[in-house]
Amino acid sequence: MKISIRPEAAGDAAAIEAVTLAAFRNAPHTNHTEQFIVAALREAGVLTVSLVAVDGYAVIGHVAFSPVTVSDNAQGWFGLGPVSVLPDSQGKRIGTQLIEHGLGLLRKRGASGVVVLGDPRYYARFGFRAEPSLVLPDVPPLYFQALSFSGGLPSGTVAYHPAFGSTA
């Protein structure tokens, strides 16, 4: 499979929604609101990096990065997610390529770092690790991880954009 990674284009919203719905349909640990989150981030203008994986002309994957706030007022931190790949395209490194490409773009733009809520076994491959100095309320610390681009870590409570509370 020869895929390409590109920034989200104006006409991609419906395809991204379909990919996100399919990717999370049978996933564990989801409340099935990921498609609403992506749409709300887009509507709020805070999809800092929104990339799609394309096979021919079909969108088969998507990753979003948006700003987060840290209670110590650290600047330049972003949240990774959601990341979605069509079920029959999973296990082919498409999600990995999307994430690596997005992390590279954020580094080039001078971001300080990225946080993610997810499986530590998966996200460790990108350099993410649980950091005791960063807390996401009501989440087991093992599953909330950070990757610093500058070497320094903020210290405090992290908050995602209010769009992450979208349910419709």
C-alpha positions in Angstrom: 0.0 0.0 0.0 1.5 3.3 -1.1 0.0 6.1 1.0 0.7 9.8 1.2 0.4 12.1 4.2 -0.9 15.6 3.6 -2.6 18.4 5.5 -6.4 18.3 5.8 -8.0 20.0 2.8 -11.3 22.0 2.8 -13.3 19.0 1.4 -11.9 16.4 3.8 -14.3 16.9 6.8 -16.8 14.2 5.8 -14.1 11.6 5.0 -12.3 12.4 8.3 -15.6 11.9 10.2 -16.2 8.5 8.4 -12.7 7.3 9.1 -13.0 8.4 12.8 -16.3 6.7 13.2 -15.0 3.5 11.7 -11.8 3.5 13.6 -13.4 3.9 17.0 -16.5 1.8 16.4 -15.2 -1.3 18.2 -12.3 0.3 20.1 -12.0 -0.2 23.8 -11.9 2.8 26.1 -13.9 5.2 24.0 -17.2 7.1 24.5 -17.6 7.4 20.7 -17.4 11.1 20.6 -14.1 11.4 18.7 -15.7 12.6 15.5 -17.5 15.3 17.4 -14.2 16.4 19.0 -12.5 16.7 15.7 -15.4 18.7 14.2 -15.5 21.0 17.3 -11.7 21.6 17.2 -12.0 22.5 13.5 -14.9 24.8 14.1 -13.0 26.5 17.0 -10.0 27.0 14.7 -7.6 25.1 16.9 -6.7 22.2 14.8 -3.0 23.3 14.8 -2.0 20.2 12.8 -4.6 18.1 11.0 -3.2 15.5 8.7 -4.8 12.8 6.5 -3.3 9.6 5.1 -4.5 9.0 1.6 -4.5 5.8 -0.5 -5.0 7.0 -4.1 -7.8 9.5 -3.5 -9.4 7.9 -0.4 -8.8 9.2 3.1 -7.9 6.2 5.2 -6.4 7.9 8.3 -6.3 11.1 10.3 -4.4 12.7 13.2 -5.2 15.9 15.1 -3.0 18.1 17.3 -4.4 21.0 19.2 -3.1 23.3 22.0 -3.4 22.4 25.6 -2.9 24.5 28.7 -0.8 23.7 31.7 -1.5 25.2 35.1 2.1 26.6 35.3 1.5 28.7 32.2 4.0 26.7 30.1 3.6 27.8 26.4 3.8 25.8 23.2 2.3 22.5 24.4 -0.1 20.5 22.3 -2.3 17.4 22.6 -2.1 14.5 20.2 -5.5 13.0 19.3 -7.6 11.7 18.1 -5.7 9.5 15.7 -7.8 7.3 13.4 -7.1 4.7 10.8 -9.8 2.6 8.9 -10.0 -0.8 10.5 -8.8 -2.7 7.4 -5.8 -0.4 7.1 -4.7 -0.7 10.8 -1.5 -2.5 11.6 0.3 -1.1 8.5 2.1 1.7 10.2 -0.3 4.4 8.9 -1.0 5.7 12.4 2.7 5.8 13.1 3.4 7.7 9.9 0.6 10.2 10.7 1.9 10.8 14.2 5.6 11.0 13.2 4.7 13.5 10.5 2.7 15.6 12.9 5.4 15.6 15.6 7.9 16.7 13.0 5.7 19.6 11.9 5.3 20.7 15.5 9.0 20.5 16.1 9.7 22.7 13.0 7.1 25.2 14.2 8.9 25.6 17.6 6.5 23.7 19.8 7.7 22.9 23.3 6.1 19.4 23.4 3.1 17.2 23.1 1.0 15.2 25.5 -1.2 12.2 24.8 -3.7 10.1 26.6 -3.3 6.5 25.4 -1.6 3.1 25.6 1.9 3.6 26.9 3.1 0.5 24.9 2.0 2.2 21.7 3.1 5.8 22.3 6.6 4.9 23.8 7.8 4.2 20.2 7.6 8.0 19.7 9.4 8.9 22.9 6.3 9.6 25.0 6.4 8.6 28.7 4.5 9.2 31.8 5.8 12.3 33.6 4.9 12.7 37.3 5.1 16.5 36.9 2.1 16.6 34.5 -1.4 15.6 35.5 -4.6 15.0 33.6 -7.3 14.9 36.2 -9.2 11.6 36.7 -6.8 9.7 34.5 -4.4 7.0 35.6 -0.9 8.6 35.4 0.5 5.7 33.4 -1.8 6.5 30.4 -1.1 10.3 30.3 2.3 10.8 28.7 4.4 13.7 27.4 7.2 14.2 24.9 9.3 17.3 25.4 11.0 18.8 22.3 13.1 21.3 24.3 14.3 19.0 27.1 12.3 20.9 29.8 9.0 19.8 31.2 6.2 21.9 32.6 4.8 21.1 36.0 1.1 21.1 36.6 -2.4 20.2 35.6 -3.1 19.9 31.8 -6.3 20.9 30.2 -7.4 20.0 26.7 -9.5 22.5 24.6 -13.2 22.5 25.6 -13.9 20.8 22.3 -12.9 17.6 23.9 -16.1 17.7 25.9 -18.2 17.6 22.7 -20.8 14.9 22.6 -22.8 15.9 19.4 
